[in-house]
Amino acid sequence: MDTEAQHTERDPSSPADPPTDPAPDDGSRSVRVSEEPEEDPDTGSGRDPSGPSWRRTGLLGAACVVFLLLLSHFVAQPFLIPSGSMEPTLQVGDRIMVNKLAYRFGSEPRRGDVVVFDGTGSFVQEEPAGDPVTGLLHDTAAALGLAAPDETDFVKRVVGIGGDRVVCCDGTGRITVNGARVQEPYLTPGDRPSDVPFDIVVPPGTLWVMGDHRSQSSDSRDHLGSPGGGVVPVDRVVGRADWTVWPFGRWTTVTETDAYDSVPAPPAGGHPTGPRGRGHG
């Protein structure tokens, strides 16, 4: 009888000791969870997928800019006030919000409204186009209220509308519109209504505009001898300045004026043409 122990070969992949039966799960065992973060499918890195990726952040930022540009183009646009021609109503550095819907549905500017308009062809002449990339960047910044408006954009107060006869000045030194004397409480203290005499019948579809700081404003008076005759076509009006939104200490609405409430409508047959006044430089 062979008593030599038989050598049994084992599979090297098998455990040295036979596995034991797992203890029954009574719900008290802890389960080890891997602490390694899942791979981000967007970046391929092990970032937490719940955190925003640069791609999503960029797309969100671009969408916000596009939304603001559409809003400023069709509804309301911020404008930076670059000069003191409308003081004290608007100060240098103010950012105003221009309501582009004010005249969009058949309404037209009224006497006393503060409006922003494109002065091309009336206050300034057409100029050759510059660098398109620089122009696009500037226009985008201006549309968001981050840069001064184009040199062709102006903000003034409507003094006369189509058909009105605007004269300066009567015996008391005040402007008259259709023969009615206008008391202008919005003028800069110490300013006279105008140092330049004029007598103008405003053509239909146009506006006679002036700044509130008359001694510092280049307005319709300065362009009487220009091709546009000093008046601004209504279709060049961008919108009505309704709010001052910056700085926060000046956050307010642009107050409406009752200075023109007593001005009568122009006569049906029109005014006799008065002598054209001279502008100042």
Secondary structure, 3 states (H helix, E strand, C coil): CCCCCCCCCCCCCCCCCCCCCCCCCCCCCCCCCCCCCCCCCCCCCCCCCCCCCHHHHHHHHHHHHHHHHHHHHHCEEEEECCCCCCCCCCCCCCEEEEECCCCCCCCCCCCCCEEEEECECCCECCCCCCCHHHHHHHHHHHHCCCCCCCCCEEEEEEEEECCCEEEECCCCCCCEECCEECCCCCCCCCCCCCCCCEEEECCCCEEEEECCCHHHCCCHHHHCCCCCCCCEEHHHEEEEEEEEEECHHHCEECCCCCCCCCCCCCCCCCCCCCCCCCCCC
